[in-house]
Amino acid sequence: MSEETVPQQGGTGQSKGLLQQMEELMAALNADLSALDADLQAAGDAGRGPGEEEQVG
């Protein structure tokens, strides 16, 4: 999303609007990252053969 698509508001309404937008964007980003992490974990688990354990440390 670019700045051109964000409606311009005056006064304190702009700050509240931008803060709310940032919170929504951060929530969406966290959800995307969680989904990506789950996909990578699943891909890593699928790549290991039987009897192979994850090395820790």
C-alpha positions as CSV (number, residue, x, y, z in Angstrom):
1,M,0.0,0.0,0.0
2,S,1.4,3.4,-0.9
3,E,0.8,6.7,0.7
4,E,-1.5,7.7,-2.1
5,T,-4.1,5.1,-1.0
6,V,-4.2,6.3,2.6
7,P,-7.0,8.9,3.1
8,Q,-5.6,12.1,4.5
9,Q,-7.3,13.4,7.7
10,G,-6.5,16.5,9.8
11,G,-5.9,16.9,13.5
12,T,-5.6,14.1,16.0
13,G,-7.9,11.9,13.8
14,Q,-4.9,11.3,11.5
15,S,-2.7,10.0,14.3
16,K,-5.3,7.7,15.6
17,G,-6.1,6.4,12.1
18,L,-2.4,5.8,11.3
19,L,-1.9,4.1,14.7
20,Q,-4.8,1.8,14.0
21,Q,-3.6,1.1,10.5
22,M,-0.1,0.3,11.8
23,E,-1.6,-2.1,14.4
24,E,-3.7,-3.8,11.7
25,L,-0.6,-4.1,9.5
26,M,1.5,-5.5,12.3
27,A,-1.2,-8.1,13.1
28,A,-1.4,-9.2,9.5
29,L,2.4,-9.4,9.3
30,N,2.6,-11.5,12.5
31,A,0.0,-13.8,11.0
32,D,1.9,-14.1,7.8
33,L,5.1,-14.8,9.6
34,S,3.5,-17.4,11.8
35,A,2.1,-19.2,8.7
36,L,5.5,-19.0,7.0
37,D,7.2,-20.4,10.1
38,A,4.7,-23.3,10.2
39,D,5.3,-24.0,6.5
40,L,9.1,-24.0,7.1
41,Q,8.8,-26.2,10.1
42,A,6.7,-28.7,8.2
43,A,9.1,-28.7,5.2
44,G,12.0,-29.3,7.6
45,D,10.2,-32.2,9.3
46,A,9.3,-33.7,5.9
47,G,12.9,-33.6,4.8
48,R,14.2,-35.8,7.6
49,G,14.2,-39.5,7.2
50,P,13.0,-42.0,9.7
51,G,15.2,-42.3,12.8
52,E,16.8,-38.9,12.2
53,E,16.4,-36.5,15.1
54,E,16.9,-32.8,15.3
55,Q,20.3,-31.7,16.5
56,V,20.1,-29.2,19.4
57,G,23.1,-27.1,20.4
